[in-house]
Amino acid sequence: MHELSIAMNIVEIAEEEAKQRGVEVSAVYLKLGPLSGVVKDALISAYEMAVCGTSLEGSRLVVEEVPVVVFCPRCREKRSPRSFQWLCCPECDTPAPEVVQGAELQITALEVKDET
Ligand SMILES: [Zn+2]
């Protein structure tokens, strides 16, 4: 399962970071674009499996989905294509292969447990 190896990787990164800072993680925040090829719900269930037996057990994965934005070479503008399978400018229908945003799979923040 594709998502499980990604989830395990996220857990690994977060664990490493938590160890370095000497904190316990309660949530991992992730930015996810549709072009990453990762399904949000599948990733969240994979995360729940991946944290089992690690120091992140019981923590949450919070996924923020970001929309696809492409750059249209004809309008010279950033546009949101109608479909992310077919990257065309919605205004002039010119193919816009330059992706500005939408392929993210990136940890943005860790929420840590309070010491008290
Ligand atoms: Zn255009």
Boltz pocket constraint, residues with backbone or C-beta under 6 A from the ligand:
constraints:
  - pocket:
      binder: B
      contacts: [[A, 72], [A, 73], [A, 74], [A, 75], [A, 76], [A, 89], [A, 90], [A, 91], [A, 92], [A, 93], [A, 94]]
      max_distance: 6.0
